[in-house]
């Protein structure tokens, strides 16, 4: 008889409180409350994060050290492995802020596009005037 222990699998989901969508960009930690030791640390992505090997029946703390841009840091969550196989932490937008959409192009891109559009218009106009001259 061969006995094997299955690793526990705990799914951690970092979500927007308003729409329940996953929030990438949060710095999260799982902490052992007895020792204060950081057991696992990661940056949230667009999919929930799976943590394997936490001790069945033991409680841990889920802490957010840094929230995604435009969001408040959530309060810590205490969860117990086995009872809570899917832990959800939700962030709220900071009033008056907008979330990070990933567009960091800024005004320089707009200026470059405007210059390119103006150059295209000048080139088209010059091409039409040359055809009329012939």
N, C-alpha and C positions, 0 to 999 in steps of 0.2 A: 504494500500500500504506500503510495506516494502522496504526502500531504503538502499542499502549497497554500500560502496565505495570499489572498487577494489584496491588492493595495486599495485603500479607500480612494474615491474620486469625489472631489467637491468642486462644483462649478460656481465661480464667482462672476456675477453680472453687474456691470457698472452702467446705470441707466439714467436718462433724463426723466425727472419726475413728471413732466407734462405729457410726454408721449410714449414713454417706456422704451425708447430706442437706445441701443448701446452707445456709450460715450467713450470715444478713444481719447487718449492723452492724460488720463488720471494716473498719478503715481500711488500705487496701493501696496500695503504690507499685511502679512498675517503674522501676528505676534503671540507668543506664549505668555499668557497673563501671569503665570507663576514665576517666570524668570525674567520677563521683559525682552527676551531674545526674539529677534526677527527671524521667523521660520522661512518665509518666502516673500519675495518682492518682485514687482513687475509694473509695466506701464499698460494700461487698458488699451484694447484695440476695438475693432468693429464687431468682433465676436466675443462671447463670454470666455473667460479664462478657466482652465481646468487645473486643479492642484491635486496631485496624487501623493498618497503616503501619510496623510495626517492621521493621528491616532484616533481610532474608533472610540466614541464616548467622551473624548476630551474636548474642552471648550477652548476657543481661540478668539482673538480680537482681530477684526478687519479694520484697518486704519487707512484713511486717505491722507497722504502728506501733501499732495498737490492736486488741485482740481483742474479740469480742462479750462481753457481760456473762456472767461465769461460766466463761470459757475462758482458757487460757494462750495467750500469744503464741507463734506457731509460729516455727521457725527459718527463715532466709532460704533461698530456692531459687534456684539458678542454672539458667537454661534457654536453649536456643539456638533461635532462630526458624527454622522449617523442619523441624527435627528434632522439636521439641515444639510441636505445634499446639494441644494441650490440656494446660494446666498445672494440676495439682491441689495445693492447699495444704490440709492438714488441721489442725484444732485439737482439743485434748483438753480435757475439762472439768477445772476445778480441783477436786481432791479435796474432797468435802464441800460443794461449791457446786451450785446448780441453774441451768440456763440461763434466760435471759430469755425468758419466754413472751409478752411484750407486755402482760401484765396489770399495770398500775401503779395499780389502783384503791385499794388500801390499806384501812385500817380505817374511814375516813370513809364509804366507800360501803356497807360492811357495816352501820354504824350507821344510815345513812339508810334502807337497806332494812328494818332491824328496826323503825324508827319508823313507816315506811309500812305495814308488815304489822300492827303494833299498832293503828294508826289504822283500818285496814280492818276488823279484828276488832271494834273498838268500834263502828264504824258499822253493821256487820251486826247486832250484838247490840242496838243501839238501835233499829234498824228492826224487829226481831222483837218487842221489848217494846212498841212503839207499836201494832203490829197486835193484840196481845193485849188492850190497854186498851180498844179500841173496842168 
